[in-house]
Amino acid sequence: MPNDPAPRHIRLTSHHGGDDALPIHWDAPTPKERGPVVGTTTNRSHRNVIGTHSGSYGVYRALAVAAGALSRDHKADLTNTSPTDLIGPYPQWSEPGRIVSIDPWGAAVADVFAEEIAAGYDIRPTIAVTKAHVILPEVIDAVQKGRLKPDGRILQPGGAAVVTKAALEPVWWLPGVAQRFGCSEADLRRALFEETGGMYPELVTRSDLEVFLPPIGGLTVYIFGNPRDLANPQVELTARVHDECNGSDVFGSDICTCRPYLTHAIEECIAGAQRGGVGLVAYLRKEGRALGEVTKFLVYNARKRQAGGDTADQYFARTECVAGVQDMRFQELMPDVLNWLGVRKIHRLVSMSNMKYDAITKSGIEVVERVNIPDELVPADARVEMDAKVAAGYFTPGPVPDEAGLRQTRGRRLDP
């Protein structure tokens, strides 16, 4: 880049530095006491975290800089970017150990750290809150069939649902993350360092840096109704925490129940908000049980090509054969977003997952009722998955299939 030459030397991050960095006291009750998260590269002496903003998209920033499309010194102009709805602050934000994987002050940095920004610190939001419309054919179908009725407030006449939505980047406080997973911080740091190919040497050399911006996907929150009602346990809350499934959520694959369960939850959220309650969908980027989409497709092939075809009794075994583990979503960090929103009580949890339920209740959030997916919404080829999960502990109001029943539940084979 003509006006932005590359530096003549490489600045290593594996040594103590950042003398101008502001300290972070994670569970402090006010943003000033807590301190800002500074993960930008415009002034390296100001950095007080490991990693960089935007999660996995930080790699694209590097490509843009290398290609000359982006100045490495660019600072975001945050004019008119403030949240459309105020979230918090709530008591959970400073309760020790309650939130360890997101920055609760991440949406308000332009206001709460205005003095620091004026002093030259490049502090960027890790959360953005805006207004939007959700338009789904399943919701339009529910309107046409009379299950939902437009009210002009939550649901528009054309079938568009009015929502407040928030995008959140992961911000990990390493001591708290380690405690959630029952391991030492040293073991966590070493595993993160080694399993990312040594990408972040500060994990093992900079114990003074306790906050990590991991190169993973974040999450999006969709709120139906007044966001402030989420923190009021007297207001009926209908909620679903949904893990990403691109093949089903976007393209309508029939091998799993992800899209039908998601759209069913959205319908339930709209109906709940119209009753005077509030609805919430949290969408987390954990493709293929956090194993990734390549691994997921490999497992599909292994399931359908095995002797006897795809059967419920071998559902988890085939995943473990390929990935070495059945599931890597590990819901321990998931409740943080609920605590960020001030949630204390979920009246209707639209989920059958025992792992999600256990994580939510263990975090101190009460769950009154669990809502299963109606049988008529389960695609025929997804019955293998559903029966296997119910047998493994998923909530169901009906009978739990035994071993013989699991063997009889079959999906389609791949053509030779």
Helices and strands as residue ranges (DSSP letters): H 31-34, G 44-46, E 50-51, G 55-57, H 58-66, G 91-94, H 109-112, H 114-118, E 127-134, H 137-144, E 161-168, E 172-173, H 174-180, H 185-195, H 202-205, E 211-213, E 219-224, G 227-231, E 237-243, H 246-249, H 258-274, E 278-284, H 293-305, G 312-314, H 315-323, G 331-333, H 335-340, E 345-349, H 354-362, E 366-370, G 375-377, G 380-382, H 383-392, H 403-408
